[in-house]
Amino acid sequence: MPVRVLVADDEEDIRFMLELHLARAGYAVTTVPDGPAALAALTTGDFDFALCDLVMPGLDGLAVLAAAADAGVTTPIVLMSAHADVDTALKAVARGAFDYISKPFRADEVLFRLRRAVEQRHLSAEVGRLKEVLEEEFGFAGIVARSKPMQAVFRTVRKVADFKTTVLLTGESGTGKELIAKALHFNSVRRTGAFIAINCGAIPENLLESELFGHVKGAFTDASHHRRGLFEEASGGTLFLDEVGELPLTLQVKLLRVLQEGEIRRVGESRSTAVDVRVVAATVRTLSTEVAEGRFREDLFYRLNVLPIHLPPLRERKSDVTLLVDHFLARFNQRLGTRCRGLEPGALRLLVQYDWPGNVRELENAIERSMVLAESDVLTEADLPDRIRESADPIRQSLASGELSIKKTTRIIEEELIRRALGRTGGNRTRAAEILEISHRALLYKIKEFAIDM
């Protein structure tokens, strides 16, 4: 669709010349002869840009600019004038003009200004789209949960997001601590700053200090140039210290200083540098236990634990499983190019019953694996990983629980075998009794004893 341009000028020759050259360049052009007509066109039409003369009868260019803004018109307006001076140009831009062109002008100059305006508008639209993606991915819209425990987490995040106070996220692996850290950042006044994450347990101890605080040239053998650390990179934004419990004691002292003083010192440097960083830390460890056993500094623990947020494991918020399954199905259909329509009731029941020791991350991986290996567009129990199907087996559950009573375990096994036999024979009790190698009468007795409804 061509870019739509409104040309407003009281000189017919100017209107004709601009319409001719702009149309040749592929623009869709509408022309009007005065200010009132320009304002009417802007408020009732749908234009991508407007070229408006500064001096026109009825309303001048600045008046059109002001009236259009009052009417909620967002079309970028480029003003044109033969009475050009720097003050007028500055005044026009200050009042909302997109650009300013002096008359007389060449056609190629107007085309250049319009091309630049189109590119800038596309860039602004892309920036807006990326912001929406960021908010969808990392704001609350990107965290799929409706359970009461997670709603409580969201309420806490909203309350503390704008404060610089350190937040400590705790919870099992896979519960979404980094997603919550990003939600804290992207829902705060620091959203325009950087969000930088580092896993404190994934970097060798001899490199971690330089990674966090930076170094100066010659500080150590391989320091061939000055390097800023992550604290400086994140200044004005948020630094997410994942697995903070893995920090060695020597670096715990330096982290404590940063949190207390708001200053860092690069490796090999004698002076300190001020940084403005909001620290969000996370750990799967129980830091109070680490403190008691001497592996974590007590003063740092209290400095980090100002605003603790605990993320519940997925087994404690089973109401979120179905919601998460739908979310992952949609995501992987788009990413993998598949057309999975959903799950059979039995398969979904297994997912809800499973305890998910790996939490949301394990559920995500299970859905992706099942979709890749599925034979149809509906996932069945057979498509799910073995560990999930086996977890629902009463016999395995009884043995895994550590139950040692032969009487109780035998009862569980008997009931399960009878249910399987009846299921295989479609409820035919005579045939089921043959498979089980018991009498028909004994089977009827057991069905009544176990209250099996067929």
Buried (B, 14 or more C-beta within 10 A) or exposed (E): EEBBBBBBBBEEEBBEBBBEBBEEBEBBBBBBBBBBBBBEBBBEBEBBBBBBBBBBEBBBBBBBBBBBEEEEBEBBBBBBBEEBEEEBBEBBEEBEBBBBBBBEBEBEEBBEBBEEBBEEBEEEEEEEEEEEEBBEBBBBEBBBBEBEBBEEBBEBBBEBBEBBEBBBBBBBEBBBBBBBBBBBBBBBEBBEBBBBBBBBBEBEEEEBBBBBBBBBEEBEEEBEEBBBBBBBBBBEBBBBBBBBBBBEEEBBEBBBBBBEEBEBBBBBBEEBBEBEBBBBBBBBBEBEEBBEEEBBBEEBBEBBBEBEBEBBBBEBBBEBBBBBBBBBBEBBBEEEEBEBEEBBEEBBEBBEEBBBEBBBBBBBBBBBBBBEEBEEEEBBBEBBBEEBBBBBEEBEBBBEEEEEEEEEBEBBBBBBBBBEBBEEBEEBBEBBBBBBEBEEEEBEEBBEEBEEEE
